Amino acid sequence: MDYEKIRKNFENHGFATQFFATKEEATEYLVNTLNRRTIGFGGSVTLREMGLYEALDKNNAVVWHNRVLSEEVRRLANSTRVYITSANAISETGIIVNIDGTGNRVAMTTFGPEICYYIVGKNKILPTLEEAIHRAKHVSGPLNARRLRRKTPCAAEGNKCYDCNTPDRICRVTVITDRAPFSMKSEIIFIDQDLGL
């Protein structure tokens, strides 16, 4: 994978980028960068696999609705000046694809915080936007629905999106970010490991 080319494409689209060989190196970077801040976390298996909450919570106030499932905690996380999440998929051409159920996570990637960090493992990187959308819908969506024990066809079968209309559907808001928003700094942290769903 040509990370230099991928990083250049994202930087040309207004994103700052970092690259690390391991999740431990990326965690150390964030621990050294963020101190005495209030940090919101978006729902993310990647962040959990990194142990990032525990690492950052030592010197920051970290708000993560995965710790306490409530609307109040979601809103609190969405009022922070620093937000950390992942992506369902990105394209090598410099575009991010995220699909969300509640919309809180994707909202914070487009407006609100001073800075939004995306943590992206190599398994989330696809050559084209079309392939990134396909991964978000047909890989991340079913795996997340299954993880959340949703009563959807994709969770039951685990193999693709069925474009269902069930009350438990988690694919409700799709955001394609092809340039960093004017209102905030956006930084992508690439990790040369498979992370998340």
N, C-alpha and C positions, 0 to 999 in steps of 0.2 A: 504494500500500500504506500502510495507516494504522499506522505503527510505534509511535506513541504508545499506541494502543489495544492493540496486540500486547504492547508492553512492560508496560503496566498489567496485562494478563491474567497474564503470567508473574510479575510482582512480587506479585500477589495470591496466587500459588501458591508463594511463598517464594523465588523466584529473584531475584538481583540482575541488573540488565541494563545494558548499554552500547550505544550506537549510533554507528556510524561510516559515513561516506559511501564510504570506500575501504579496501582491505586494507592500504595503507600506513599510514593513520591508526590502524587497529586494531593493527598491528604495533608502531607507536611507543608506543601505550598500554601494551601488554604489556611491551615493553622497559623502559619507565619504571616499571612497577609491580613487575616481578620482577627482583630482583638478588641474586646470591649464594644462589640456591636450587637444590635438586635438583628437576628437572621431568621428569615422564614424559609422553610423547606417545602417544596412541592412533593406530592406523593411520588416516590421513586424507589424501586428495588435497588437501583445502582447506589444510591446514597446509603441505603441500609447495608449493602454488601461491603461498602468501603468503611463502615463504622464511623461515618462522618459526623453523625449527631453527637456521639460520645466524645469524639476528638474536639469538636468545636465548642461543645457545651461547657468545657472547663473554663474558658475565658470569655465566653459570650453568652447572651441570652438567646437560645435557639427555640423557635416555635415550630413544631411539626405536628400537623393534625393526625399523622399516623400513630403518634403516641397516645393521644386522647381524641377519639372520634367525636367531634362536636362541631356544630356550625360556628360557635363562638371562637374556637381555636382556629378554624379555617380563616375567619375574618381577622383574627389577630395576626396570623402568619401573613396575611395580605396587606398588613399595614406597616411592614418592616421596610427598612431602607436597603437591605441586602436580601436577595432571594437566590436560593440554590435549587436547581432541579436537573432533570436529565432531558433527553429527547427520545421519542419513540423511534425516530430515524432522522438521518441527515443525508443530503446528497453531496458527493464530492465536488459538485459545482457551486456549493455554498448556500444551500437552502435547508432550513430546519422544518420538520414535520412533527406535530404533536396532536394527539387526539385525547380528549378529556371528557369526563362524565359530568362533573360539577361546574367546571369552567374556572375554578379558582387558580389552578396551576397555570393554565395558559394565559389567564388575564395578567398575571404578574410578569410574564415574559414579554408583554407588549407595552405595559404602562404601570407606573407606580413606584418601584424601587429606584434607588440611585444606580444600582448595578444588579444585573442578573447573570449568574454563573450557570452555564450548562455543562454538565459532566457527561462526556460521551465516550463509551467504550467502542472498540473497533468493530464489534458485531452490529453496531447501529449505523455504520457508514455504508452507503450504497452508491453506485456510480451515478445514477440519474434521479431526478425528482420523481419520476413515475415509479421507479423501484423503491424509493423511500416511502412514498405513499402506500404502495403495496405492502411493504414491511409493517408500517404502522397499523394498517387495517387487518391484515391477514396473519401477522405473527404476534405483534405486541398486544393487539386488541383481545384475541382469544386467550392468550396466556394470562393477561391481567384479569379478564373476566373469570377465568378458572381460579386464579389466586384469590380473588375476592368472593368466590363461591356464589357467583351470580347465576340466576336461572335463565340462561340464554343458550341458543343453539351452538354458538361458538365455544362457550364454556363446556358444554356437554361433549362436543366432538373434538374441540381443541385444534382444529385444522385450518379454519378459515373464517372470514366474516360472512355471515348469512344475511346481512342487512336487515336484521330483525326489527320488530317494533314492540318488543316486550318492555314492561315497566322496569326491568333490571338492566336494560341496555346501558353500557358504559360509554359507548362511542356516540357522544352527543355534540361535541364542539371540536371542530378540526381547525387548527391554525397552521398556516404555511407562512413562515417568516423568511422572506427572501432578502431582506436588508435589515440591519440593526435599527430599531426605532430611534427617532430623533431625541426622545425624551429621557433616555437613560443610556448607560454604558452596558454593553452586552459582551460577555467573555465566554469563549468556548474552551473547555479544558479537555483535550484529547488524551485518552489513555490507551496504550497499546495492549489492551487485554479485553476479553469479552466480559461485559458487565451488564446486569439488568436484563429485562425482558424485551 
